[in-house]
């Protein structure tokens, strides 16, 4: 395999870490979320600094208080440097929250700044930070979805409709 092909496959495996990270957040799937981090990984989100393992517990507890979450990934820059790499991953996050007894929509957009390490042939996040570029809170606004009683509505693991499609993350 050429260096170019190897570099592409490495970057794709690294991008997959962020996709699994987002799924772990949205489905409140702690094992999946933990699986993207190296054993000694650390995170710095400003409001949380510490081990990735402690962060997984923290995120699970915070997001568990939300009614729902939906994270989206944007452009991804990944620079592979042998068995180490760095990345900048854009994201947008939707959180349905309760504030003062009312449902609100909290939107946050920003970037993850990461370091990765290849250990035993597999890439893992060794450090993740979150840089927030903008945020806003609006009154909940999804009456059309609530009125369509035939719509399939997302849920957390293990009840989400997608779980049979990805049994390895159950």
HELIX and SHEET records of a PDB file:
HELIX    1   1 UNK A    3  UNK A   26  1                                  24    
HELIX    2   2 UNK A   30  UNK A   35  1                                   6    
HELIX    3   3 UNK A   52  UNK A   64  1                                  13    
HELIX    4   4 UNK A  143  UNK A  147  1                                   5    
HELIX    5   5 UNK A  163  UNK A  169  5                                   7    
SHEET    1   A 6 UNK A  49  UNK A  51  0                                        
SHEET    2   A 6 UNK A  37  UNK A  44 -1                                        
SHEET    3   A 6 UNK A 122  UNK A 139  1                                        
SHEET    4   A 6 UNK A 102  UNK A 119 -1                                        
SHEET    5   A 6 UNK A  84  UNK A  99 -1                                        
SHEET    6   A 6 UNK A  68  UNK A  81 -1                                        
END                                                                             
